[in-house]
Amino acid sequence: MTRAVYLVDGARTPFIKARGKPGPFTPVDLAVQCGRPLLMRQRFDPALIDLVVLGCVNVVAEEMNPARVAALRLGLPEAVPAYTVQINCGSGMLSIDEAFRAIESGRSQIALAGGAEALSHSPLVLRRGAVDWFARLNAARSTGAKLQVLGGLRPDFLKPVIGLERGLTDPISSLNMGQTAEKVGHLFGVTRREADEYAAESHRRLARAQSEGLLKDELVPAFARDGRVYDHDDGVRVDSTAKALGNLKPVFERPYGKVTAGNSSQITDGASWTLLASEEAVREHGLTPLARIVDAHWSGLDPSIMGLGPAVSMAALLKKRSLTLGEIDLFEINEAFAAQVLGCLRAFEDGEVSRKALGFDGPVGTIARDKLNIDGGAIALGHPVGTSGNRITLHLARAMRRRGAKLGLASQCVGGGLGGAMLLEAA
């Protein structure tokens, strides 16, 4: 027998744009900065948390299993299990799903589920030729042998590769994530103008949410060691317009591509936590849930069109729960790329795609823009990979409460050809 599971609270740090060097926080730094104020405001003793799950993709060497490091630094009991999950862009949502299943099955009562990512700390790595050269040098025993190996040193051995570039290239399709977005945009006829208009709107929506204080209950400040305070998402461009974005050159498919730095998600650092509780725990501690977690679903598809992951996973979840697209009041789809989000919307509206790929008899339906990413998305906020799925779920729950919505659906595409979706219901 399964139990009801509630998202009772959550918080996130501001998303800090990477600026060509390591930022002020590591993933665990961010997780701790985010977690402390969240735990301090709870009506129950944080020692009652019996599970910690954290999504993180680019784990730094000094923080192996960052979930455990963060849990102990947050002062949680040593007996509390804490583990890190990794499914690329879906890691932060997977952490919620893991905690959800643990509570639903009775293995847990109160769980802390989050995501933390510091993309600015992505490592520099050596080229394969350089690695082989260092291995030969290390194996050489005599002075003559070492001199012979040293004679094979090439200047490019000393030029490192940015690890993030390798991580964003799919090993199956050999396409980087931007190229997969180009393919989705081409398949569904997304124009450059449409992508730029979508991106500009994302910035406007986030700027409006910031100015109206709509994020105040979601954001907690982060304090750097040098005393600087980070209290807002700093990647938003208030004056962004489709015309201005139209002047940017394509990044991945020059000269005719449609994906640019302006209509793609930004590289950022940030963390997000959600607190999940059973119905018994909610009742016992007098908690006021933000939403009930109904279900989650994960789907796979061709890695070269991974951007359609939200369409595939959302459609599967709708069928599983016998729901129509029109019954969902609010949506959050992570904005990896404008072309990718627009491709998902067109997939839902296309009868042939819906029948052949999504399992519906006809078009899945239309998502109205005033129901989708109502306070902006990753194009304006940024996309700290292991965090984003957690952020969109938390923000969806808060937006549902604000709008009086009954049902909400959060989803993201996942590098490698995957998609995840999570269904929330008003508590």
Secondary structure by P-SEA (a helix, b strand, c coil): cbbbbbbcccccccbbbbccccccccaaaaaaaacaaaaaacccccccccbbbbbbccccccccaaaaaaaaaacccccccccccccccaaaaaaaaaaaaaaaaccccbbbbbbbbccccbbbbbcaaaaaaaaaaaacccaaaaaaaaaaccccccccccaaaaaaccccccccaaaaaaaaaaaacccaaaaaaaaaaaaaaaaaaaaaccccccbbbbbccccccccccccccccccaaaaaaccccccccccccccccccccccbbbbbbbbcaaaaaaacccccccccbbbbbbcccccccaaaaaaaaaaaaaaccccccccbbbcccccaaaaaaaaaaaacaaaaacccccccccbbbbcccccccccccccccccccaaaaaaaaaaaaaaaacccbbbbbbbbcccbbbbbbbccc
